[in-house]
Amino acid sequence: MLSKERLDHYFSMIDDFNDLEPTGKVAKVVGLTIESNGPAANIGDLCVITAQDGSRVYAEAVGFHDRSIVLMPLSDMTGVGPGCYVSSLGHPLRVGVGPKLLGRVLDAFGNPIDGKGPIEVEQYRPLHNSSVQPLHRQMIRKPISVGVRAIDGLLTCGKGQRVGIFSGSGVGKSTLLGMMARNTSAEVNVIGLIGERGREVREFIESDLGPEGLKRSVVVVATSDQLAMIRLKGALTATTIAEYFRDCGKDVLFLMDSVTRFAFAQREVGLASGEPPATRGYPPSVFALLPKLMERTGPGQNGTITAFYTVLVDGDDFNEPIADTVRSILDGHIVLSRRLSNAQHYPAIDVLASVSRVMPDVVDEDHNQLAVRFKTRLATYREAEDLINIGAYVSGANPQIDDAIQYIDAINDYLRQPADQGSSWSEALELLERAMGSQKGEE
C-alpha cells in the first residue's frame, strides 16, 4: 500500500507534466503564413515560435490545412526556418487597460511607444470580444458636441451613435478628427491610427491633436509598413480600450482612421489563409469582420462610445464595396467633398450629402426646423448656382432662389471653421439661429 507521502510525490509529478507547454515544429512558410505540425491550438490562440537565433516570434493561429496549423506572424519572421519549435500560450492576445492609459501613445499590442515609461494597468482584456447585448444598450437620446459647427448644428450626433466619415485622399479627414478630439464634450478620446503613413502619426499627435487633446486621449498606432496582422490588432486594441472606459461609465469619443486600411489588412490575411476572393478581390471574411468590429462600439449599460470611422473611398467612388458596407452598418455618414476642399472651404463637409439618423431623436423641434431650413436654402442655391454664376438668373423670377441668394453668405460663413477654433454646443446653435435670421423675427 502506498504511503500518503508517496502519493503526494506522484501527484506533484503529474502537476509538473501538466505545466509543460505542448510544442510543434515549423513545416513550411508560404508568403505571409507559417504552417506548423502542432501544437494543439484553437483559432485565435497566441503562439510563440523560437527562431534559429533563439529570438521569439509571436504568431496567431488563423486556420488549419490538412493536419497543419496556419499561423500569421505578429512580428518580423527573420530567423524562422523548418524545425523551429512552436508552442501555444493557450489564450488569445490580450491588452492591459486602466485609467493610466490617458495621455499615452501605444502600439498595436498596447505597449507604450512615447518614451514615457511603462504603464500601470488594472486588468487584461482579450482583443476579441462580443458586442453589447442589444436589449442591454441605452437608447440614444442625448446629443454630444464634437466642437464642429457643421456637425453639431446640422448633423447632430447622439451619445453612442456610430458615424462614417467618407472622403478621398487629401480632403481633410485627419484635420477634422483633430478638431473633434480637441473640442468634444466627451470625457475620454480613444484614437486608432490604423495603416497611417509614419510621417503623419507625429504630425497628427503634435499638430492636429495637440497637448490639450492628448491629455484626455489614448492613441493606438499601427502604421502602413507593419504587417497586416499588426494593423488588424491595432483596431481591435483601440476598440478594447474604448470598451473599458465605457464600462467605467464614461462617455467616450472613438476615432478610427481608417476602416479602409483595416479592410485591406483583413484582405491580406484572408487571401494568405486560402480564402477565395469575392467582391473586387475582397474575401468574405472582410464583410463578416466589419460589423463585428463596429457593433462593439455604441451605447452600453453605463457609458457610451460615440464612434467616428473614416472611410477612404477609392477614386472618390462612394459606392465601392467597403464604403457601401460601412454605410449600411453605421447610424449616419459625413461626406467630405473634394470640390469644397479645392475651393479652400474647410472643413469640407457636404451637409447635403451627409445624414445623422438619430438627429431627430436628440434635438428639440426648434433646432431640427432650423437645420431643415438651412439645408433647404443651401439645396436651392446649389440647384441654381450655375445660372446665378453666368448671370442667367433674373432677380424676382423665383422667390425661393431669391431667398437662398440672400442667405448664402451667412450659410457659408457658418459652415467654414478654422481648424484651431473650437465651437461649443450653445455657440453652434446660437450662430445657426443668427445665420437663418431667427433673431430678426423672420419666418
KOLRO-947903 format. One record per residue (C-alpha): x negated, y negated, z. Coordinates in Angstrom, 1 decimal. Layout:
<pts>
<pt east="X" north="Y" up="Z"/>
...
</pts>
This chain:
<pts>
<pt east="0.0" north="0.0" up="0.0"/>
<pt east="-1.4" north="-3.4" up="-1.0"/>
<pt east="-2.0" north="-5.9" up="1.7"/>
<pt east="-0.5" north="-9.4" up="1.7"/>
<pt east="-3.9" north="-10.9" up="1.1"/>
<pt east="-4.5" north="-8.7" up="-1.9"/>
<pt east="-1.0" north="-9.6" up="-3.4"/>
<pt east="-1.7" north="-13.3" up="-2.9"/>
<pt east="-5.0" north="-12.8" up="-4.8"/>
<pt east="-3.2" north="-11.2" up="-7.7"/>
<pt east="-0.5" north="-13.9" up="-7.8"/>
<pt east="-3.2" north="-16.5" up="-7.8"/>
<pt east="-4.9" north="-14.9" up="-10.8"/>
<pt east="-1.5" north="-14.8" up="-12.7"/>
<pt east="-1.1" north="-18.5" up="-12.0"/>
<pt east="-4.6" north="-19.2" up="-13.4"/>
<pt east="-3.7" north="-17.3" up="-16.6"/>
<pt east="-0.5" north="-19.4" up="-16.9"/>
<pt east="-2.6" north="-22.5" up="-16.8"/>
<pt east="-4.6" north="-21.5" up="-19.8"/>
<pt east="-3.8" north="-23.5" up="-22.9"/>
<pt east="-2.7" north="-21.4" up="-25.9"/>
<pt east="-5.1" north="-22.1" up="-28.8"/>
<pt east="-5.1" north="-21.7" up="-32.6"/>
<pt east="-7.6" north="-22.4" up="-35.4"/>
<pt east="-7.6" north="-24.7" up="-38.3"/>
<pt east="-6.9" north="-22.7" up="-41.5"/>
<pt east="-6.9" north="-25.5" up="-44.2"/>
<pt east="-6.5" north="-29.2" up="-44.8"/>
<pt east="-4.3" north="-30.3" up="-47.6"/>
<pt east="-4.0" north="-34.0" up="-48.3"/>
<pt east="-2.7" north="-35.7" up="-45.1"/>
<pt east="-1.8" north="-32.4" up="-43.4"/>
<pt east="-3.7" north="-29.8" up="-41.4"/>
<pt east="-2.5" north="-26.2" up="-41.3"/>
<pt east="-3.5" north="-24.0" up="-38.3"/>
<pt east="-2.9" north="-20.4" up="-37.2"/>
<pt east="-1.4" north="-21.2" up="-33.9"/>
<pt east="-1.0" north="-22.3" up="-31.2"/>
<pt east="2.6" north="-21.9" up="-30.1"/>
<pt east="4.2" north="-25.3" up="-30.6"/>
<pt east="7.5" north="-26.9" up="-31.3"/>
<pt east="8.3" north="-29.7" up="-33.8"/>
<pt east="7.2" north="-33.0" up="-32.3"/>
<pt east="4.7" north="-31.4" up="-29.9"/>
<pt east="1.4" north="-33.2" up="-29.4"/>
<pt east="-1.7" north="-31.0" up="-30.3"/>
<pt east="-5.4" north="-31.5" up="-29.8"/>
<pt east="-8.0" north="-30.4" up="-32.4"/>
<pt east="-11.6" north="-30.0" up="-31.2"/>
<pt east="-13.7" north="-31.2" up="-34.1"/>
<pt east="-17.1" north="-29.7" up="-35.0"/>
<pt east="-18.9" north="-32.5" up="-33.2"/>
<pt east="-16.9" north="-32.0" up="-30.0"/>
<pt east="-14.6" north="-35.0" up="-30.5"/>
<pt east="-10.9" north="-34.6" up="-30.1"/>
<pt east="-8.4" north="-35.4" up="-32.8"/>
<pt east="-4.8" north="-35.7" up="-31.8"/>
<pt east="-2.1" north="-34.4" up="-34.2"/>
<pt east="1.7" north="-33.8" up="-34.1"/>
<pt east="3.5" north="-30.7" up="-35.2"/>
<pt east="5.7" north="-31.7" up="-38.1"/>
<pt east="6.6" north="-28.4" up="-39.7"/>
<pt east="5.8" north="-24.7" up="-40.4"/>
<pt east="4.6" north="-23.0" up="-43.5"/>
<pt east="4.7" north="-19.2" up="-43.5"/>
<pt east="3.0" north="-18.4" up="-40.2"/>
<pt east="1.0" north="-21.6" up="-40.1"/>
<pt east="1.8" north="-24.8" up="-38.2"/>
<pt east="1.7" north="-28.0" up="-40.2"/>
<pt east="0.1" north="-30.9" up="-38.3"/>
<pt east="-0.1" north="-34.6" up="-39.1"/>
<pt east="-3.2" north="-36.2" up="-37.6"/>
<pt east="-2.8" north="-39.3" up="-35.4"/>
<pt east="-6.4" north="-40.4" up="-35.9"/>
<pt east="-9.3" north="-40.0" up="-38.4"/>
<pt east="-9.8" north="-36.4" up="-39.5"/>
<pt east="-13.6" north="-36.7" up="-39.8"/>
<pt east="-15.3" north="-33.6" up="-38.3"/>
<pt east="-12.3" north="-31.3" up="-38.7"/>
<pt east="-13.0" north="-28.1" up="-40.5"/>
<pt east="-12.0" north="-24.5" up="-40.8"/>
<pt east="-12.1" north="-22.7" up="-37.5"/>
<pt east="-11.8" north="-25.8" up="-35.3"/>
<pt east="-9.8" north="-24.9" up="-32.2"/>
<pt east="-6.3" north="-26.3" up="-31.8"/>
<pt east="-4.4" north="-26.5" up="-28.5"/>
<pt east="-0.9" north="-27.7" up="-27.7"/>
<pt east="-0.1" north="-30.1" up="-24.9"/>
<pt east="3.4" north="-28.7" up="-24.8"/>
<pt east="5.2" north="-32.0" up="-24.9"/>
<pt east="5.8" north="-34.8" up="-27.4"/>
<pt east="3.9" north="-38.1" up="-27.4"/>
<pt east="4.8" north="-40.4" up="-24.5"/>
<pt east="4.2" north="-44.1" up="-23.8"/>
<pt east="3.7" north="-45.9" up="-20.5"/>
<pt east="6.3" north="-48.6" up="-19.6"/>
<pt east="6.6" north="-51.2" up="-16.9"/>
<pt east="7.0" north="-54.9" up="-16.3"/>
<pt east="3.2" north="-55.5" up="-16.6"/>
<pt east="3.6" north="-54.9" up="-20.3"/>
<pt east="4.8" north="-58.5" up="-20.7"/>
<pt east="2.2" north="-60.7" up="-22.4"/>
<pt east="0.2" north="-57.8" up="-23.8"/>
<pt east="-0.6" north="-56.6" up="-27.3"/>
<pt east="-0.6" north="-52.8" up="-27.7"/>
<pt east="-1.5" north="-50.3" up="-30.4"/>
<pt east="1.0" north="-47.7" up="-31.7"/>
<pt east="0.5" north="-45.5" up="-28.7"/>
<pt east="0.9" north="-48.2" up="-26.1"/>
<pt east="-2.8" north="-48.7" up="-25.4"/>
<pt east="-3.8" north="-52.4" up="-24.9"/>
<pt east="-5.9" north="-53.9" up="-27.7"/>
<pt east="-6.0" north="-57.5" up="-26.5"/>
<pt east="-9.1" north="-57.1" up="-24.3"/>
<pt east="-7.3" north="-58.0" up="-21.1"/>
<pt east="-8.0" north="-54.6" up="-19.4"/>
<pt east="-5.8" north="-51.6" up="-18.6"/>
<pt east="-2.1" north="-51.9" up="-17.9"/>
<pt east="-0.4" north="-50.7" up="-14.7"/>
<pt east="2.7" north="-48.6" up="-15.8"/>
<pt east="5.7" north="-47.4" up="-13.8"/>
<pt east="6.6" north="-44.3" up="-15.8"/>
<pt east="6.1" north="-42.5" up="-19.1"/>
<pt east="8.8" north="-42.1" up="-21.6"/>
<pt east="8.9" north="-39.9" up="-24.8"/>
<pt east="8.9" north="-41.8" up="-28.1"/>
<pt east="11.8" north="-39.7" up="-29.5"/>
<pt east="14.9" north="-40.5" up="-27.6"/>
<pt east="18.6" north="-40.2" up="-28.3"/>
<pt east="20.8" north="-43.3" up="-28.7"/>
<pt east="23.2" north="-44.5" up="-26.0"/>
<pt east="26.5" north="-42.5" up="-26.0"/>
<pt east="29.0" north="-44.7" up="-28.0"/>
<pt east="31.6" north="-44.9" up="-25.2"/>
<pt east="28.9" north="-46.0" up="-22.7"/>
<pt east="28.0" north="-49.1" up="-24.7"/>
<pt east="29.2" north="-52.5" up="-23.6"/>
<pt east="31.4" north="-54.4" up="-26.0"/>
<pt east="29.6" north="-57.3" up="-27.8"/>
<pt east="31.5" north="-60.3" up="-26.5"/>
<pt east="28.8" north="-62.9" up="-25.6"/>
<pt east="26.6" north="-64.9" up="-28.1"/>
<pt east="22.9" north="-65.0" up="-27.9"/>
<pt east="20.9" north="-68.0" up="-29.0"/>
<pt east="17.8" north="-67.4" up="-31.2"/>
<pt east="16.9" north="-71.1" up="-31.5"/>
<pt east="17.5" north="-71.4" up="-35.2"/>
<pt east="20.4" north="-73.7" up="-36.1"/>
<pt east="21.4" north="-71.9" up="-39.3"/>
<pt east="21.8" north="-68.7" up="-37.3"/>
<pt east="23.3" north="-70.0" up="-34.1"/>
<pt east="25.8" north="-72.3" up="-35.8"/>
<pt east="26.8" north="-70.4" up="-38.9"/>
<pt east="25.7" north="-66.7" up="-38.4"/>
<pt east="26.2" north="-66.4" up="-34.7"/>
<pt east="24.8" north="-63.2" up="-33.2"/>
<pt east="26.1" north="-61.4" up="-30.1"/>
<pt east="24.1" north="-59.8" up="-27.3"/>
<pt east="23.5" north="-56.3" up="-28.5"/>
<pt east="24.0" north="-56.9" up="-32.2"/>
<pt east="21.7" north="-55.5" up="-34.9"/>
<pt east="20.9" north="-57.6" up="-37.9"/>
<pt east="18.7" north="-57.1" up="-41.0"/>
<pt east="16.6" north="-60.0" up="-42.5"/>
<pt east="16.3" north="-59.3" up="-46.2"/>
<pt east="13.8" north="-61.1" up="-48.4"/>
<pt east="11.0" north="-60.7" up="-50.9"/>
<pt east="7.4" north="-61.2" up="-50.0"/>
<pt east="6.1" north="-64.6" up="-49.0"/>
<pt east="9.5" north="-66.2" up="-48.3"/>
<pt east="9.0" north="-66.9" up="-44.6"/>
<pt east="10.0" north="-63.8" up="-42.6"/>
<pt east="7.1" north="-64.0" up="-40.1"/>
<pt east="7.6" north="-67.7" up="-39.5"/>
<pt east="11.3" north="-67.1" up="-38.9"/>
<pt east="10.6" north="-64.3" up="-36.4"/>
<pt east="8.1" north="-66.5" up="-34.6"/>
<pt east="10.7" north="-69.3" up="-34.3"/>
<pt east="13.2" north="-66.8" up="-32.8"/>
<pt east="10.7" north="-65.3" up="-30.3"/>
<pt east="9.7" north="-68.7" up="-29.0"/>
<pt east="13.2" north="-70.2" up="-28.7"/>
<pt east="15.6" north="-67.4" up="-27.9"/>
<pt east="17.7" north="-67.3" up="-24.8"/>
<pt east="16.8" north="-63.6" up="-24.3"/>
<pt east="14.8" north="-62.7" up="-21.3"/>
<pt east="12.3" north="-60.4" up="-23.0"/>
<pt east="10.9" north="-60.1" up="-26.5"/>
<pt east="9.6" north="-56.8" up="-27.9"/>
<pt east="8.0" north="-57.3" up="-31.3"/>
<pt east="6.9" north="-54.4" up="-33.6"/>
<pt east="4.5" north="-55.4" up="-36.4"/>
<pt east="4.6" north="-52.2" up="-38.5"/>
<pt east="2.5" north="-52.0" up="-41.6"/>
<pt east="1.4" north="-55.6" up="-41.5"/>
<pt east="-1.8" north="-56.9" up="-43.0"/>
<pt east="-4.6" north="-57.0" up="-40.4"/>
<pt east="-5.2" north="-60.7" up="-41.1"/>
<pt east="-1.6" north="-61.6" up="-40.3"/>
<pt east="-1.5" north="-60.0" up="-36.9"/>
<pt east="-3.6" north="-62.5" up="-35.0"/>
<pt east="-2.1" north="-65.3" up="-37.1"/>
<pt east="1.4" north="-64.3" up="-36.0"/>
<pt east="0.4" north="-63.9" up="-32.3"/>
<pt east="-1.5" north="-67.2" up="-32.0"/>
<pt east="0.3" north="-69.5" up="-34.5"/>
<pt east="3.9" north="-68.2" up="-35.0"/>
<pt east="4.4" north="-66.7" up="-31.5"/>
<pt east="2.1" north="-69.0" up="-29.5"/>
<pt east="1.1" north="-68.7" up="-25.8"/>
<pt east="4.6" north="-69.6" up="-24.5"/>
<pt east="6.3" north="-66.9" up="-26.7"/>
<pt east="3.7" north="-64.3" up="-25.8"/>
<pt east="4.2" north="-64.7" up="-22.0"/>
<pt east="7.6" north="-63.0" up="-22.2"/>
<pt east="6.8" north="-60.7" up="-25.1"/>
<pt east="5.4" north="-57.3" up="-25.8"/>
<pt east="3.7" north="-56.9" up="-29.2"/>
<pt east="3.1" north="-53.5" up="-30.7"/>
<pt east="0.8" north="-53.4" up="-33.7"/>
<pt east="0.3" north="-50.7" up="-36.4"/>
<pt east="-1.5" north="-52.2" up="-39.4"/>
<pt east="-1.1" north="-51.1" up="-43.0"/>
<pt east="-4.5" north="-49.5" up="-43.2"/>
<pt east="-3.7" north="-47.0" up="-40.4"/>
<pt east="-2.3" north="-43.5" up="-41.0"/>
<pt east="1.4" north="-43.0" up="-41.8"/>
<pt east="2.0" north="-41.2" up="-38.6"/>
<pt east="0.5" north="-44.1" up="-36.6"/>
<pt east="2.8" north="-46.6" up="-38.4"/>
<pt east="5.8" north="-44.4" up="-37.5"/>
<pt east="4.7" north="-44.1" up="-33.9"/>
<pt east="4.3" north="-47.9" up="-33.7"/>
<pt east="8.0" north="-48.4" up="-34.5"/>
<pt east="9.1" north="-45.7" up="-32.0"/>
<pt east="6.8" north="-47.1" up="-29.3"/>
<pt east="8.2" north="-50.6" up="-29.7"/>
<pt east="11.8" north="-49.2" up="-29.6"/>
<pt east="11.0" north="-47.1" up="-26.4"/>
<pt east="9.6" north="-50.2" up="-24.6"/>
<pt east="12.7" north="-52.2" up="-25.6"/>
<pt east="14.9" north="-49.4" up="-24.2"/>
<pt east="13.0" north="-49.6" up="-20.9"/>
<pt east="13.7" north="-53.3" up="-20.4"/>
<pt east="17.3" north="-52.8" up="-21.4"/>
<pt east="17.7" north="-50.1" up="-18.8"/>
<pt east="16.3" north="-52.5" up="-16.3"/>
<pt east="19.3" north="-54.8" up="-17.0"/>
<pt east="17.5" north="-57.3" up="-19.2"/>
<pt east="18.8" north="-59.0" up="-22.4"/>
<pt east="16.1" north="-58.0" up="-24.9"/>
<pt east="15.3" north="-59.5" up="-28.3"/>
<pt east="13.8" north="-56.8" up="-30.5"/>
<pt east="12.0" north="-57.9" up="-33.7"/>
<pt east="10.6" north="-55.3" up="-36.1"/>
<pt east="8.6" north="-56.3" up="-39.2"/>
<pt east="9.2" north="-54.3" up="-41.3"/>
<pt east="11.7" north="-51.4" up="-41.8"/>
<pt east="10.5" north="-51.0" up="-45.4"/>
<pt east="6.9" north="-50.2" up="-44.4"/>
<pt east="8.3" north="-47.8" up="-41.8"/>
<pt east="10.2" north="-46.1" up="-44.6"/>
<pt east="7.1" north="-46.0" up="-46.7"/>
<pt east="5.3" north="-44.2" up="-43.8"/>
<pt east="8.0" north="-41.6" up="-43.5"/>
<pt east="7.9" north="-41.1" up="-47.2"/>
<pt east="4.2" north="-40.2" up="-47.0"/>
<pt east="4.8" north="-37.8" up="-44.1"/>
<pt east="7.8" north="-36.2" up="-45.8"/>
<pt east="6.2" north="-35.6" up="-49.1"/>
<pt east="3.0" north="-34.4" up="-47.5"/>
<pt east="5.1" north="-31.9" up="-45.4"/>
<pt east="6.6" north="-30.5" up="-48.6"/>
<pt east="9.9" north="-32.3" up="-48.8"/>
<pt east="11.3" north="-32.9" up="-52.3"/>
<pt east="11.6" north="-36.5" up="-53.5"/>
<pt east="15.2" north="-37.7" up="-53.8"/>
<pt east="16.2" north="-41.3" up="-54.4"/>
<pt east="13.4" north="-43.3" up="-56.1"/>
<pt east="10.8" north="-41.0" up="-54.6"/>
<pt east="12.1" north="-41.1" up="-51.0"/>
<pt east="12.6" north="-37.7" up="-49.4"/>
<pt east="15.9" north="-37.0" up="-47.5"/>
<pt east="14.1" north="-37.4" up="-44.1"/>
<pt east="13.8" north="-41.2" up="-44.7"/>
<pt east="17.5" north="-41.7" up="-44.9"/>
<pt east="18.0" north="-39.4" up="-41.9"/>
<pt east="15.4" north="-41.2" up="-39.7"/>
<pt east="16.6" north="-44.8" up="-40.3"/>
<pt east="19.9" north="-44.5" up="-38.4"/>
<pt east="18.2" north="-42.6" up="-35.6"/>
<pt east="15.8" north="-45.5" up="-35.2"/>
<pt east="18.3" north="-48.3" up="-35.4"/>
<pt east="21.1" north="-46.7" up="-33.3"/>
<pt east="18.7" north="-46.7" up="-30.3"/>
<pt east="19.0" north="-50.5" up="-30.1"/>
<pt east="22.1" north="-52.4" up="-29.3"/>
<pt east="24.1" north="-52.7" up="-26.0"/>
<pt east="23.6" north="-50.3" up="-23.2"/>
<pt east="25.4" north="-49.8" up="-19.9"/>
<pt east="23.4" north="-52.5" up="-18.1"/>
<pt east="21.3" north="-54.6" up="-20.5"/>
<pt east="21.3" north="-55.2" up="-24.2"/>
<pt east="18.9" north="-55.1" up="-27.2"/>
<pt east="19.6" north="-57.6" up="-29.9"/>
<pt east="17.6" north="-56.3" up="-32.8"/>
<pt east="16.4" north="-58.0" up="-36.0"/>
<pt east="14.9" north="-55.7" up="-38.6"/>
<pt east="13.1" north="-57.3" up="-41.6"/>
<pt east="13.5" north="-55.6" up="-45.0"/>
<pt east="11.0" north="-56.3" up="-47.7"/>
<pt east="13.1" north="-56.0" up="-50.9"/>
<pt east="11.2" north="-54.7" up="-53.9"/>
<pt east="11.2" north="-57.3" up="-56.7"/>
<pt east="13.9" north="-59.3" up="-54.9"/>
<pt east="16.3" north="-56.4" up="-55.6"/>
<pt east="18.7" north="-56.5" up="-52.7"/>
<pt east="20.4" north="-53.2" up="-53.8"/>
<pt east="17.3" north="-51.0" up="-53.7"/>
<pt east="17.7" north="-47.8" up="-51.6"/>
<pt east="16.2" north="-48.9" up="-48.3"/>
<pt east="17.9" north="-52.3" up="-48.3"/>
<pt east="21.2" north="-50.7" up="-49.2"/>
<pt east="20.9" north="-48.1" up="-46.5"/>
<pt east="19.8" north="-50.6" up="-43.8"/>
<pt east="22.6" north="-52.9" up="-44.7"/>
<pt east="25.2" north="-50.1" up="-44.2"/>
<pt east="23.8" north="-49.3" up="-40.7"/>
<pt east="23.5" north="-52.7" up="-39.2"/>
<pt east="26.0" north="-55.3" up="-37.9"/>
<pt east="25.1" north="-58.1" up="-40.3"/>
<pt east="22.4" north="-59.3" up="-42.6"/>
<pt east="20.5" north="-62.5" up="-43.2"/>
<pt east="19.2" north="-63.2" up="-46.7"/>
<pt east="16.1" north="-65.3" up="-47.3"/>
<pt east="16.2" north="-67.0" up="-50.7"/>
<pt east="13.1" north="-67.4" up="-52.9"/>
<pt east="14.9" north="-70.3" up="-54.7"/>
<pt east="15.2" north="-72.2" up="-51.4"/>
<pt east="11.7" north="-71.3" up="-50.4"/>
<pt east="10.4" north="-72.7" up="-53.7"/>
<pt east="12.3" north="-75.9" up="-53.0"/>
<pt east="10.5" north="-76.2" up="-49.6"/>
<pt east="13.7" north="-75.6" up="-47.8"/>
<pt east="12.8" north="-73.8" up="-44.5"/>
<pt east="14.0" north="-71.6" up="-43.0"/>
<pt east="15.1" north="-70.3" up="-46.4"/>
<pt east="18.3" north="-68.8" up="-45.2"/>
<pt east="21.0" north="-68.4" up="-47.8"/>
<pt east="24.0" north="-68.7" up="-45.5"/>
<pt east="26.5" north="-67.9" up="-48.3"/>
<pt east="24.8" north="-64.5" up="-48.9"/>
<pt east="24.5" north="-63.7" up="-45.2"/>
<pt east="27.0" north="-62.5" up="-42.7"/>
<pt east="27.3" north="-61.7" up="-39.0"/>
<pt east="30.0" north="-59.1" up="-38.5"/>
<pt east="30.5" north="-59.9" up="-34.8"/>
<pt east="30.6" north="-63.7" up="-35.0"/>
<pt east="34.4" north="-63.9" up="-34.7"/>
<pt east="34.2" north="-61.9" up="-31.5"/>
<pt east="31.6" north="-64.0" up="-29.8"/>
<pt east="32.5" north="-67.7" up="-30.6"/>
<pt east="35.7" north="-69.7" up="-30.0"/>
<pt east="38.1" north="-70.6" up="-32.7"/>
<pt east="36.9" north="-74.2" up="-33.0"/>
<pt east="33.3" north="-73.0" up="-33.6"/>
<pt east="34.5" north="-70.5" up="-36.1"/>
<pt east="36.5" north="-73.0" up="-38.0"/>
<pt east="33.6" north="-75.4" up="-38.2"/>
<pt east="31.4" north="-72.7" up="-39.7"/>
<pt east="34.1" north="-71.8" up="-42.3"/>
<pt east="34.4" north="-75.5" up="-43.2"/>
<pt east="30.6" north="-75.8" up="-43.6"/>
<pt east="30.3" north="-72.7" up="-45.8"/>
<pt east="33.3" north="-73.7" up="-47.9"/>
<pt east="31.8" north="-77.1" up="-48.7"/>
<pt east="28.4" north="-75.6" up="-49.5"/>
<pt east="30.0" north="-73.0" up="-51.7"/>
<pt east="32.0" north="-75.7" up="-53.6"/>
<pt east="28.9" north="-77.7" up="-54.2"/>
<pt east="26.9" north="-74.7" up="-55.3"/>
<pt east="29.5" north="-73.8" up="-57.9"/>
<pt east="29.5" north="-77.4" up="-59.4"/>
<pt east="25.8" north="-78.0" up="-58.8"/>
<pt east="24.7" north="-77.6" up="-62.5"/>
<pt east="27.4" north="-80.0" up="-63.7"/>
<pt east="26.5" north="-82.6" up="-61.0"/>
<pt east="22.8" north="-82.4" up="-61.8"/>
<pt east="23.2" north="-83.0" up="-65.5"/>
<pt east="25.7" north="-85.8" up="-64.9"/>
<pt east="28.6" north="-84.0" up="-66.5"/>
<pt east="30.9" north="-84.2" up="-63.4"/>
<pt east="33.1" north="-87.3" up="-63.1"/>
<pt east="33.8" north="-88.5" up="-59.6"/>
<pt east="37.5" north="-88.1" up="-58.8"/>
<pt east="38.1" north="-85.2" up="-61.1"/>
<pt east="38.2" north="-82.7" up="-58.2"/>
<pt east="38.8" north="-83.7" up="-54.6"/>
<pt east="37.1" north="-80.6" up="-53.2"/>
<pt east="33.9" north="-81.3" up="-55.2"/>
<pt east="34.0" north="-85.0" up="-54.2"/>
<pt east="34.3" north="-83.8" up="-50.5"/>
<pt east="31.3" north="-81.4" up="-51.0"/>
<pt east="29.1" north="-84.1" up="-52.6"/>
<pt east="29.9" north="-86.4" up="-49.7"/>
<pt east="28.6" north="-83.9" up="-47.1"/>
<pt east="25.8" north="-82.1" up="-49.0"/>
<pt east="23.0" north="-84.2" up="-47.5"/>
<pt east="24.3" north="-83.6" up="-43.9"/>
<pt east="24.6" north="-79.9" up="-44.8"/>
<pt east="21.0" north="-79.6" up="-46.0"/>
<pt east="19.7" north="-81.6" up="-43.0"/>
<pt east="21.4" north="-79.1" up="-40.7"/>
<pt east="20.0" north="-76.1" up="-42.5"/>
<pt east="16.5" north="-77.4" up="-42.6"/>
<pt east="14.5" north="-77.0" up="-39.3"/>
<pt east="10.7" north="-77.4" up="-38.8"/>
<pt east="9.0" north="-74.2" up="-37.6"/>
<pt east="7.7" north="-75.9" up="-34.5"/>
<pt east="11.1" north="-77.3" up="-33.5"/>
<pt east="13.5" north="-75.2" up="-31.4"/>
<pt east="17.2" north="-75.8" up="-31.1"/>
<pt east="19.4" north="-74.9" up="-28.1"/>
<pt east="22.8" north="-73.4" up="-28.4"/>
<pt east="24.6" north="-76.7" up="-27.4"/>
<pt east="22.4" north="-78.7" up="-29.7"/>
<pt east="23.2" north="-76.4" up="-32.7"/>
<pt east="26.9" north="-76.7" up="-32.0"/>
<pt east="26.8" north="-80.5" up="-31.5"/>
<pt east="24.8" north="-81.0" up="-34.7"/>
<pt east="27.3" north="-78.7" up="-36.6"/>
<pt east="30.2" north="-80.9" up="-35.4"/>
<pt east="28.4" north="-84.0" up="-36.4"/>
<pt east="27.5" north="-82.6" up="-39.9"/>
<pt east="31.1" north="-81.7" up="-40.5"/>
<pt east="32.4" north="-85.1" up="-39.4"/>
<pt east="34.4" north="-83.8" up="-36.5"/>
<pt east="33.3" north="-86.7" up="-34.3"/>
<pt east="34.6" north="-89.2" up="-36.8"/>
<pt east="38.1" north="-87.8" up="-36.4"/>
<pt east="38.1" north="-86.4" up="-39.9"/>
<pt east="40.2" north="-83.4" up="-40.7"/>
</pts>
